[in-house]
Each structure stands twice: as C-alpha cells, then as structure tokens.
Amino acid sequence: MQAAYVVGDLEASVSRWVDLFGAGPFYASGEIEFEYQYRGAPAHVRVSGAIGQYGDLQIELIQQHCERPSLYRDLAAGASDALHHMAILANDVDATARWYEEAGLSVASRMEFGGMRVAHIDARAALGFMVELMQEGEMASKMLALTRRSSLDWNGIDPLRNMNAALLEG
C-alpha cells in the first residue's frame, strides 16, 4: 500500500522519483512540528513530507528538520534516503499494535493526524524496516485516493504540489 523513505533533501528526492521512475505527482505538507509518543514517552519532532504514486504503490518521503531523537532517526547510523516503513491499514490500530507486541515486536510511536490514529511497529530486526499502522477511515482514504487519482492521467507537469490545498479540494 505505501512505502516510506527518510530522506536528506525532500525536493531532491521528489525529483529523483519523478525523473528515474516517472512517479508522481507528489503532494507536500510543508514543514510541521508535532507531538507524539516515542518509545512510550512524550516527544516532538519537526519534519516535512510528500506523498506520491508509483504504479499501485503510494510513496511517502519524510525529511526531519531537527536533531532530536525520533522514529525517523531510528534508522541504522542515521541513514538517509532509506526505506523507513511500509504502511498498512488497520481497523483498530491499538488491537493490531497489541498483536505485534504479542509477537515480540515493540511499538516505536503513536500519533494522530487529522483524526487518523497511527502507530509504528519496530520490525527492523525481522524485516529491516518499521511497519506503520494507519487507521482505516476518511483521512486515510482521502490521502490514498489523492495520489492514485492524480497519477492516472498525470503528464509530468507540476510534480510537487500543495497537499493541504489538494485535500481541501478533494
């Protein structure tokens, strides 16, 4: 459903995905700072991000703009431009997170965006990346539909767009 990468330069990464793979268009959120639960404790981080489409797969690119420890800095040796997580939809994020915990994995983070609950499961030891649980619902549906729909007849023009404006329109 979605593959997400932590990147060192968001605009350069969008350009690489567009130029090398024809992915896009991408919708950027701009730089935001948010609070969340990181490894069971309150935390905050400043990031920018963009989502786009590559075939049937949504691509998320995330750039961290602060030096704080975070789920995005959990990659080995602070790697950049590397796969961070694969996202799946979950009807009940908490119940699904408990299932992963019972399987021996830990919850790296919990957060909420636009009423959508999200948790990241640390599956790096088993899979080499985290698993993101996105709550099924209106926000997840809008984000997935936005990139899919706009990629179908995209002509390569305007590869980086404003996500907030696009979500309000759609």
N, C-alpha and C positions, 0 to 999 in steps of 0.2 A: 504494500500500500504506500509506504513512504520510507525513503532513505534519507537520513540527515547527516550532514557533514559539518564539523567545526572547521572554520576557515580563517586565514590570517587577514584577508582583504576581500570583503564581500563583493564589491563591484568587479574586481578582477576574477573572482571565482564564477560569478554570473557570466562574465564574458567568455570564460573557458568552456562552461557548459553549453552556451549558445554556439560558439564557434566550432568546438570539437564534435558536439553531439546533436546540434540542432534543437536542444531542449529549450523550452520557454513557451510563452513569455514568463518572466519572474515577477512576483509581486513582493515589494519590500515594505517592512513595517516601520523603518526608521529606527533610530536609537532609542531604546526604552530601558528603564531601570525598574526592576520588580522584586518583590519579596516572595520567598518560597521556603519550603522546608528542605534543607540539605543535610542528608545523613542524620535526620532526626532533630536538627536544631534550626532555629530561625536564621535566615540568610538573605542577602540581596545581591543582585548582580546587574550589570549594565551590558546589554547586547543589542545587536541589530540582526535582522534576519530577512530572508527572502524565500518564497516558495515558488516552484515552477513545475512543469510537467516534462517527463521524458518517457514517451510511449505510455504505458499503463501505470507507470510509477511516478508518484509525486516526489520531488527533490526539495529538501529543505537545506538552506545554507545559513550557518549561525556564526557570527563574529562577536567575541567577547571584547568589551572595551574597558575593562578594569583588571587589576591584578589579583582580585580576591579569589580564594579557593572556591570552586564551583563544580557542578556536574559537568560543565564544559571543559574544565581544566583537568578532569579525571583521566583524560587520555594519557597513554604512556608517554612519559617525559615531555608533557605539554605539547604533544604533536599538533600540527596544524594541517588543514586540508586533508583530514582523515575522517573515515566513517565514524560517526558518534553513536547513532542509534537507528534501529528500524522501528517504525511505529505501527501499531495495530489498534483497531477499535475495540473498546471494551464496554459492554452494557453496564457493568458495575466495576469501576476502577478499583475500589477497596477490596472487593472479593477476589478479583483477578490478581491484585498485588499479594494478597494473603496466600493464594495458590502458589505463586512464585516463591514466596518466603518459605512455605512448607516444603518446596522442592530444593531448598538450600541457598537460594539467592537473596540478596538484600535489596531493599528499596533505597535508591540513591536520592530521590527527590519526590516531592509532592507540590503541586501548584495549581492555580486556576487562572484561566484566560477567558474572558467573555462568557462566564458561566460554564465553561468546559473544564472539567477536572482532568488533570494529567498526572501520571506518575512515571518515573524512570526506574527500571529494574536493572541492577548492575549484573549483567550477564557476560562481562568481559572475560572472565576466566573460562567460561564454557564456549562462548561464541566469538569473542573478540570485540564485541560492541554491546551497548545497552539496548534494552527493549523499552520503547515508550508506549504507555497505555493511554490512549485518548478516549475520553468518554463519548460514546455514541450520542448524537443529538444534533441540534440545529447548527451550532458553531462548527463542529467537525464536518458536517455535510456541506456547509457553505464553503469552507476552505478547500475541501476536496473537489467540489463542483467547479469552483472558480478556476483553478488551474487546468482541470480536464477540459472544460468547455472552451476556454480561450485558446488552448493549444490546437484544437481541431482544425481551425482554418487560419492559424497564425502564419503571416507572411514574412516574419523576421524583423518587422518594423517595431520600434518601441519595446526593446527586450526587457527593460526594468521599469516597472510601473508601481503606483502607489496602492498598497494593499488596503488601507483603511477606506479610501475612496471607492475602490472596486467592491469591497464587501458591502458598503452602504448602498451602492447602485444595484447589486445583485440581490 
